[in-house]
Each structure stands twice: as structure tokens, then as C-alpha cells.
Amino acid sequence: MTELGPVAWPPAPIRTERLVLRESEARDRAAFIELLASPEVRTYLGGPRPRDELERATPAVPGRRPGLFAVDLDGAMIGVITFDRRGAERPGHIRAEAGHAELGYTFLPEAWGHGYAAEACAAALAWFTNALPGEPVVLCTQTANDRSMRLAAKLGFTEVERFEEWGAQQWFGVWSSAT
Ligand SMILES: CC(C)(COP(=O)(O)OP(=O)(O)OC[C@H]1O[C@@H](n2cnc3c(N)ncnc32)[C@H](O)[C@@H]1OP(=O)(O)O)[C@@H](O)C(=O)NCCC(=O)NCCS
């Protein structure tokens, strides 16, 4: 994954009905660590990382880069949405040239089941459409990840292909503001 590229960053905080999408801040550090240390969150993402290692390695203000939104509910971070450039060597392509913009989403388990991820991702995709008009967005998720598969469909991603990677079947989909 590489950074998204030339977009105006950070944007003004994006407000939805219940949430705010904003740049990450120092107060989000514990939530960032939890997202990476949680066995539940990491079930389909290669497993949890050791908490003590994360405590040592996580910077004071984690996640500050173009394309990374902290999702805030009532002043606390509940999840992260990312747009990155998908590496050319990875399987999954929608056109000959590489470097598709790829959406990622991880939310704390206590925030699942309320529609927050769907609400935040829809707002993030609207931001993306303004920032890079006409560009499609891709998404890759394990087919076994039911919640993620449902979210991808709800957001309007459509299947391009399925393939095996990291010992699991992956679903590769695309979204475009035009459709
Ligand atoms: C993938 C993930 C973000 C999905 O979260 P989620 O909360 O299930 O997704 P949504 O925001 O779409 O919420 C949907 C649920 O909220 C419920 N809901 C409750 N109130 C709602 C409301 N006001 N509006 C919409 N949905 C609502 C829906 O009925 C649905 O429940 P169900 O799953 O029991 O059917 C979350 O499971 C996660 O972070 N997983 C770990 C990280 C991961 O695997 N990421 C994928 C990497 S590719």
C-alpha cells in the first residue's frame, strides 16, 4: 500500500448524521492500538498484533496521512477508514495500469451493528469523489468476513473477481460514483 497521492489534506471535518470524519489526533492513540490488538477486529486481517509491541511502536499521533480518516462518535474514535494505492504486485485489477485507490475500514467491536461503518464509509466515498473525480475505488475482503461483505454490498461495490491470497478466498470489488 502506498499513499493516496495529490489530494488536499486534511479536509475540514466531515459531519454525518451521527459521526465526524476527521484527521487523527493524539487522543485516538489507545483506539488505534485496540484496533490492531483486538482478536475480533483482526480475525480476517492476519490476526492480532502483540499489545506491548504496539505500545512501543505506535507514535504519539498515529495515522496522520492523506486518506486516513478517524471516525468520531461523541468525541471518541470508534474506527478508521483508509484510502491507499493498491500495490501493483497484488492480485485484483480493474484496468491495465496499477495503483487503484483502495478502501479499508476497521471499527471497534462495540461500534459494530449500529450502521456506523456504513454511514462513515458513504461519507468518505463522497469525499473521495470530490477529491479525485471519476476515479473508481476498489475493495478487497475475505469472503468469510460476513460483516464486511454485507457492508461492501450496501455501499454499492460490485464484484470484479475472487481469488486466493494468504490462504483464504478474497472478494475483490469496485465502486464508482457514476454507478
Ligand atoms: C466490517 C465492519 C466495519 C462492519 O461493521 P458493521 O457495524 O457490521 O457495519 P454497518 O455499519 O454496515 O452496520 C450494519 C449493522 O448495523 C445495524 N444497524 C443498527 N442500526 C442501524 C442504523 N441506524 N442504520 C444502519 N444500520 C443499522 C444493521 O442492521 C446491521 O446489523 P447486522 O450486521 O446485525 O445485520 C466491522 O465488522 C469491522 O470493523 N470488522 C473488523 C475489520 C474488518 O474485518 N474490516 C474489513 C477489512 S476489508
The ligand as an SDF file (V2000), in Angstrom:
LIG
                    3D

 48 50  0  0  0  0  0  0  0  0999 V2000
  -16.5230   -4.6640    8.6340 C   0  0  0  0  0  0  0  0  0  0  0  0
  -17.1270   -3.7970    9.7350 C   0  0  0  0  0  0  0  0  0  0  0  0
  -16.6250   -2.3700    9.6020 C   0  0  0  0  0  0  0  0  0  0  0  0
  -18.6580   -3.8360    9.5890 C   0  0  0  0  0  0  0  0  0  0  0  0
  -19.2530   -3.1870   10.6880 O   0  0  0  0  0  0  0  0  0  0  0  0
  -20.8550   -3.2280   10.8760 P   0  0  0  0  0  0  0  0  0  0  0  0
  -21.1680   -2.4610   12.0800 O   0  0  0  0  0  0  0  0  0  0  0  0
  -21.3270   -4.6250   10.7730 O   0  0  0  0  0  0  0  0  0  0  0  0
  -21.3510   -2.4940    9.5670 O   0  0  0  0  0  0  0  0  0  0  0  0
  -22.5380   -1.4370    9.3290 P   0  0  0  0  0  0  0  0  0  0  0  0
  -22.1190   -0.0820    9.7110 O   0  0  0  0  0  0  0  0  0  0  0  0
  -22.9460   -1.6250    7.8980 O   0  0  0  0  0  0  0  0  0  0  0  0
  -23.6930   -1.8900   10.2940 O   0  0  0  0  0  0  0  0  0  0  0  0
  -24.5650   -2.9120    9.9030 C   0  0  0  0  0  0  0  0  0  0  0  0
  -25.3810   -3.4050   11.0640 C   0  0  0  0  0  0  0  0  0  0  0  0
  -25.8830   -2.3030   11.8310 O   0  0  0  0  0  0  0  0  0  0  0  0
  -27.3050   -2.4960   12.0210 C   0  0  0  0  0  0  0  0  0  0  0  0
  -27.9010   -1.1840   12.3070 N   0  0  0  0  0  0  0  0  0  0  0  0
  -28.3710   -0.8250   13.5290 C   0  0  0  0  0  0  0  0  0  0  0  0
  -28.7840    0.4380   13.4950 N   0  0  0  0  0  0  0  0  0  0  0  0
  -28.5940    0.8920   12.2300 C   0  0  0  0  0  0  0  0  0  0  0  0
  -28.8340    2.1240   11.6030 C   0  0  0  0  0  0  0  0  0  0  0  0
  -29.3420    3.1690   12.2550 N   0  0  0  0  0  0  0  0  0  0  0  0
  -28.5010    2.2580   10.2970 N   0  0  0  0  0  0  0  0  0  0  0  0
  -27.9680    1.2370    9.6090 C   0  0  0  0  0  0  0  0  0  0  0  0
  -27.7310    0.0280   10.1710 N   0  0  0  0  0  0  0  0  0  0  0  0
  -28.0360   -0.1360   11.4760 C   0  0  0  0  0  0  0  0  0  0  0  0
  -27.7140   -3.2060   10.7710 C   0  0  0  0  0  0  0  0  0  0  0  0
  -28.9590   -3.8480   10.9280 O   0  0  0  0  0  0  0  0  0  0  0  0
  -26.5890   -4.2100   10.6330 C   0  0  0  0  0  0  0  0  0  0  0  0
  -26.7420   -5.2220   11.5980 O   0  0  0  0  0  0  0  0  0  0  0  0
  -26.4480   -6.7580   11.2780 P   0  0  0  0  0  0  0  0  0  0  0  0
  -24.9940   -6.8260   10.9080 O   0  0  0  0  0  0  0  0  0  0  0  0
  -26.7420   -7.4510   12.5500 O   0  0  0  0  0  0  0  0  0  0  0  0
  -27.2910   -7.1050   10.1150 O   0  0  0  0  0  0  0  0  0  0  0  0
  -16.7440   -4.3600   11.1430 C   0  0  0  0  0  0  0  0  0  0  0  0
  -17.2610   -5.6450   11.2870 O   0  0  0  0  0  0  0  0  0  0  0  0
  -15.2300   -4.4090   11.3660 C   0  0  0  0  0  0  0  0  0  0  0  0
  -14.6080   -3.4020   11.7040 O   0  0  0  0  0  0  0  0  0  0  0  0
  -14.6360   -5.6150   11.2320 N   0  0  0  0  0  0  0  0  0  0  0  0
  -13.2140   -5.8030   11.5110 C   0  0  0  0  0  0  0  0  0  0  0  0
  -12.3220   -5.1740   10.4890 C   0  0  0  0  0  0  0  0  0  0  0  0
  -12.5140   -5.8060    9.1400 C   0  0  0  0  0  0  0  0  0  0  0  0
  -12.5980   -7.0160    9.0080 O   0  0  0  0  0  0  0  0  0  0  0  0
  -12.5500   -4.9640    8.1220 N   0  0  0  0  0  0  0  0  0  0  0  0
  -12.6850   -5.3890    6.7550 C   0  0  0  0  0  0  0  0  0  0  0  0
  -11.3870   -5.2300    6.0990 C   0  0  0  0  0  0  0  0  0  0  0  0
  -11.5290   -5.3970    4.3570 S   0  0  0  0  0  0  0  0  0  0  0  0
  1  2  1  0
  2  3  1  0
  2  4  1  0
  2 36  1  0
  4  5  1  0
  5  6  1  0
  6  7  2  0
  6  8  1  0
  6  9  1  0
  9 10  1  0
 10 11  2  0
 10 12  1  0
 10 13  1  0
 13 14  1  0
 14 15  1  0
 15 16  1  0
 15 30  1  0
 16 17  1  0
 17 18  1  0
 17 28  1  0
 18 19  1  0
 18 27  1  0
 19 20  2  0
 20 21  1  0
 21 22  1  0
 21 27  2  0
 22 23  1  0
 22 24  2  0
 24 25  1  0
 25 26  2  0
 26 27  1  0
 28 29  1  0
 28 30  1  0
 30 31  1  0
 31 32  1  0
 32 33  2  0
 32 34  1  0
 32 35  1  0
 36 37  1  0
 36 38  1  0
 38 39  2  0
 38 40  1  0
 40 41  1  0
 41 42  1  0
 42 43  1  0
 43 44  2  0
 43 45  1  0
 45 46  1  0
 46 47  1  0
 47 48  1  0
M  END
$$$$
